[in-house]
Amino acid sequence: MLKSTKPTIVSIIFYEALFLFSGFFQTLGQQFLYYQGAATGLSLLTNTAMYMGMAAVGFFLLPKWLRRRKSINDRIGELEVNMATATGKNYHLLPEEAEEDNYTDIDGSILTQNDNDVKSAPKEVVNYKMIIAASFLDVIANFALTIGFFYVGSGMYQVIYSSVVIWCAILSFFFLGRKISLLQSASIVGVSIGLALSALGINQISDQILTAHTPDTRPPSPEKVCFLVGTNMFASFIHNLAYYWLMKELGNVSTGILNSLRAIVVFGLSHFMFCHIDEGQCFNVWKGWSAIIVVGFVTIFSISKSREQD
């Protein structure tokens, strides 16, 4: 049995910093590419960089997974040899999925005798159709997100995107029959009000949303575009690596709060970096209240959900 060790405070702060700063760079970098004329919502250039960075996490962790699998297999083989030596019979350790349907030996090992009744050990079942369907839906969702991202701007996009957990809860209520508490219902109403406030104070909505932004500078060279896309892909790799580590060690509530913090910081940085290029990125009172209300109620909802699960 592999023992799990608690993460140190240094490692927690390190991965939280990686998550936040890579998230800042990823969002603002995509917006910068758009204003430079190097990316559009239909080109899927930024989406490709994001998915390549995400896939790189799997390749990065593959050697560790193989070593862990080999260690487990070696341990199983050692236990089988020990039992065979002690009893004079051949035994096979079953996977965890089959433990409930078999007998337990004196030392707690799950065993089955290698006779005519057991021809083969149970195999891991992977539903590839479900994985393909989920991946296809994820690509479509990110395609739509990218188009909306470039239309509304990085600041409000990050605020709106932080409310995804709310809409997942609403869909789960209607399609999966999940229950929503009174506090969670109030949070949903609060997020809806906050998102509605973001539309106030904008006088030229149609010009900002329906018209593509034209940068004032010359388009960057192909070499510069490749460098920017490459750094964006690396930021995606770092961000997802930190995200999976935080989800494993701290859980979804802490990660959700970090996402809320990311939304506030990106909202402010978008004003300072892009307001002179795009008036839609400029800060105003309504957008400020919208960001505070949305992020606040999303945090309340996440904490309430965590306590409900406990």
C-alpha positions in Angstrom: 0.0 0.0 0.0 1.5 3.3 -1.1 1.5 6.0 1.7 0.4 9.5 0.8 2.3 12.4 2.3 0.8 15.7 3.1 2.2 18.6 1.0 4.3 21.2 2.7 3.3 24.9 3.0 6.2 25.8 0.6 4.9 23.4 -2.1 1.4 24.7 -1.7 2.5 28.3 -2.1 4.7 27.3 -5.0 1.9 25.6 -7.0 -0.6 28.3 -6.1 1.8 30.9 -7.5 2.4 28.8 -10.7 -1.4 28.5 -11.1 -2.1 32.2 -10.7 0.8 33.6 -12.7 0.5 31.1 -15.6 -3.2 31.9 -15.6 -2.6 35.6 -15.8 -0.1 35.1 -18.7 -2.3 32.7 -20.5 -5.4 34.9 -20.6 -3.6 38.2 -21.2 -1.3 36.6 -23.8 -4.2 35.4 -25.8 -5.7 38.8 -25.7 -2.4 40.4 -26.8 -2.2 38.0 -29.8 -5.7 39.1 -30.8 -4.9 42.8 -30.7 -1.7 42.2 -32.6 -3.8 40.5 -35.4 -2.1 37.2 -34.8 -5.2 35.3 -33.6 -8.9 35.2 -34.1 -11.8 33.2 -32.6 -12.1 31.2 -35.8 -8.4 30.4 -36.3 -8.3 28.0 -33.3 -4.6 29.0 -32.9 -4.9 29.7 -29.2 -7.1 26.6 -28.7 -4.4 24.4 -30.3 -1.7 25.9 -28.0 -3.9 25.4 -25.0 -4.6 21.7 -25.8 -1.0 21.0 -26.6 0.0 22.4 -23.3 -2.7 20.3 -21.5 -1.6 17.1 -23.3 2.0 17.8 -22.4 1.1 17.4 -18.7 0.1 13.8 -19.5 3.4 13.1 -21.3 5.3 14.8 -18.4 3.7 12.6 -15.8 3.8 9.4 -17.9 7.2 8.2 -16.6 6.1 8.6 -13.0 2.9 6.7 -13.7 4.8 3.9 -15.4 7.2 3.6 -12.4 4.3 3.5 -10.0 2.6 0.8 -12.1 5.8 -1.2 -12.2 6.2 -0.9 -8.5 2.7 -2.1 -7.8 3.1 -5.0 -10.3 6.4 -6.0 -8.6 4.7 -5.9 -5.2 1.8 -8.1 -6.5 4.3 -10.6 -8.0 6.2 -10.7 -4.7 3.1 -11.4 -2.7 2.0 -14.1 -5.1 5.4 -15.8 -4.8 5.3 -15.6 -1.0 1.9 -17.2 -0.9 2.8 -19.9 -3.3 5.9 -20.8 -1.3 3.9 -20.8 2.0 0.9 -22.9 0.7 2.3 -24.8 -2.2 -0.5 -23.4 -4.4 -0.6 -20.8 -7.1 -2.4 -17.6 -6.3 -3.2 -14.4 -8.2 -4.0 -11.1 -6.6 -7.1 -9.5 -8.0 -7.6 -5.9 -8.9 -9.4 -3.6 -6.4 -12.6 -3.8 -8.4 -12.9 -7.5 -7.8 -12.1 -7.5 -4.1 -15.7 -7.6 -2.9 -16.5 -10.8 -4.7 -13.6 -12.8 -3.4 -12.1 -14.2 -0.2 -9.6 -12.5 2.2 -6.6 -14.3 3.4 -5.3 -14.2 7.0 -2.9 -11.3 6.3 -5.6 -9.3 4.5 -4.5 -10.0 0.9 -7.2 -10.6 -1.6 -6.5 -14.0 -3.3 -8.1 -16.4 -5.7 -6.9 -20.0 -6.4 -5.6 -20.6 -9.9 -8.0 -23.5 -10.7 -10.3 -24.3 -13.6 -13.0 -21.9 -12.2 -10.7 -18.9 -12.7 -9.5 -18.6 -16.3 -8.4 -15.0 -16.3 -8.2 -12.0 -14.0 -10.7 -9.2 -14.5 -9.5 -6.5 -16.9 -9.9 -2.8 -16.7 -12.8 -1.5 -18.7 -12.4 1.9 -20.5 -15.4 3.5 -22.1 -13.7 5.0 -25.1 -17.0 6.2 -26.7 -17.7 8.3 -23.6 -14.2 9.7 -23.6 -14.4 10.6 -27.3 -17.9 12.2 -26.8 -16.7 14.2 -23.8 -13.6 15.4 -25.7 -15.6 16.4 -28.7 -18.0 18.5 -26.5 -15.0 20.0 -24.8 -13.5 21.2 -28.1 -16.9 22.7 -29.2 -17.2 24.5 -25.8 -13.7 25.9 -26.0 -14.3 27.0 -29.6 -17.4 29.0 -28.4 -15.4 30.3 -25.4 -12.7 31.6 -27.6 -15.1 33.5 -29.8 -16.8 35.0 -26.8 -13.4 35.8 -25.2 -12.2 37.9 -28.1 -15.6 39.7 -28.3 -16.0 40.7 -24.6 -12.4 41.1 -23.8 -10.1 39.3 -21.3 -11.3 41.3 -18.3 -15.0 40.5 -18.3 -14.4 37.1 -19.9 -12.4 35.9 -16.8 -15.1 37.2 -14.5 -17.9 35.5 -16.5 -15.9 32.3 -16.8 -15.4 32.1 -13.0 -19.2 31.6 -12.7 -19.1 28.3 -14.6 -19.5 26.3 -11.4 -22.9 28.1 -10.9 -24.2 27.1 -14.3 -23.0 23.5 -13.8 -25.1 23.4 -10.6 -28.1 24.7 -12.4 -27.8 22.1 -15.2 -27.3 19.4 -12.6 -30.5 20.5 -10.9 -32.6 20.2 -14.1 -31.0 17.2 -15.7 -29.5 15.1 -12.9 -31.9 16.0 -10.1 -29.3 17.4 -7.8 -30.5 19.4 -4.8 -29.6 23.1 -4.3 -29.7 24.6 -0.9 -31.2 28.0 0.0 -27.7 29.6 0.3 -26.7 28.1 -3.1 -29.9 29.4 -4.6 -29.2 32.9 -3.3 -25.6 32.6 -4.7 -27.1 31.8 -8.1 -29.4 34.8 -8.0 -26.5 37.0 -6.9 -24.2 35.8 -9.8 -27.1 36.5 -12.3 -27.5 40.0 -10.9 -23.7 40.6 -11.0 -23.5 39.4 -14.7 -26.4 41.7 -15.6 -24.6 44.7 -14.0 -21.7 44.2 -16.4 -23.9 45.3 -19.3 -24.7 48.7 -17.7 -22.7 51.8 -18.5 -21.7 50.6 -22.0 -23.1 53.0 -24.6 -21.7 51.4 -27.7 -22.3 47.7 -27.1 -23.0 46.9 -30.7 -19.8 48.6 -32.0 -17.7 46.8 -29.4 -19.2 43.4 -29.8 -20.1 43.1 -33.5 -17.0 44.9 -34.9 -13.5 43.3 -35.0 -10.8 45.3 -33.3 -8.1 46.6 -35.5 -4.7 47.0 -33.9 -2.8 50.3 -34.3 0.5 48.6 -34.9 1.8 46.5 -37.8 1.1 42.8 -37.6 4.0 40.9 -35.9 6.4 38.8 -37.9 5.9 35.0 -38.2 8.8 34.4 -35.9 7.3 36.6 -33.2 3.9 34.9 -33.6 5.5 31.5 -33.2 7.3 32.6 -30.1 4.2 34.1 -28.6 2.1 31.0 -29.3 4.9 28.8 -28.0 5.1 30.7 -24.7 1.3 30.6 -24.5 1.5 26.8 -24.9 4.1 26.6 -22.2 1.9 28.7 -19.9 -0.9 26.3 -20.6 1.3 23.4 -19.6 2.4 25.1 -16.3 -1.2 26.1 -15.5 -2.7 22.7 -16.0 0.1 21.0 -14.2 -0.4 23.2 -11.2 -4.2 22.9 -11.5 -4.2 19.1 -11.3 -1.8 19.2 -8.4 -4.0 21.6 -6.5 -7.1 19.6 -7.2 -5.5 16.5 -5.9 -3.9 18.0 -2.8 -6.3 20.9 -1.8 -9.6 20.1 -3.5 -12.0 22.0 -5.7 -13.0 24.7 -3.2 -9.5 26.1 -2.8 -8.9 25.9 -6.5 -12.2 27.7 -7.1 -11.2 30.5 -4.8 -7.9 30.8 -6.7 -9.9 31.1 -9.9 -11.9 33.9 -8.4 -8.7 35.7 -7.4 -7.4 35.2 -10.9 -10.6 36.7 -12.3 -10.2 39.9 -10.2 -6.5 40.3 -11.1 -7.0 39.7 -14.8 -9.9 42.1 -14.7 -7.6 44.9 -13.3 -4.6 44.1 -15.6 -6.8 44.1 -18.7 -7.7 47.7 -17.9 -4.1 48.8 -17.5 -2.8 46.9 -20.5 -5.6 47.2 -23.1 -7.8 50.2 -22.3 -5.9 52.4 -24.7 -6.5 49.9 -27.5 -10.1 48.8 -26.7 -12.6 50.9 -24.7 -14.5 47.8 -23.9 -11.6 46.8 -21.6 -11.7 50.0 -19.6 -12.8 49.9 -16.0 -16.1 51.5 -14.9 -18.3 51.4 -11.8 -20.7 48.9 -13.1 -18.0 46.4 -14.2 -16.3 46.8 -10.8 -19.5 46.0 -8.9 -20.2 43.1 -11.4 -16.7 41.6 -10.7 -17.1 41.9 -6.9 -20.6 40.4 -6.8 -19.9 37.5 -9.2 -16.6 36.5 -7.6 -18.1 36.9 -4.1 -21.1 34.8 -4.7 -19.1 32.1 -6.6 -16.9 31.8 -3.6 -19.8 31.5 -1.2 -21.4 28.9 -3.5 -18.2 26.8 -3.6 -17.7 26.9 0.2 -21.4 26.0 0.7 -21.0 23.1 -1.7 -17.9 21.8 0.1 -19.6 21.9 3.5 -22.6 20.0 2.0 -20.3 17.2 0.8 -18.6 17.0 4.1 
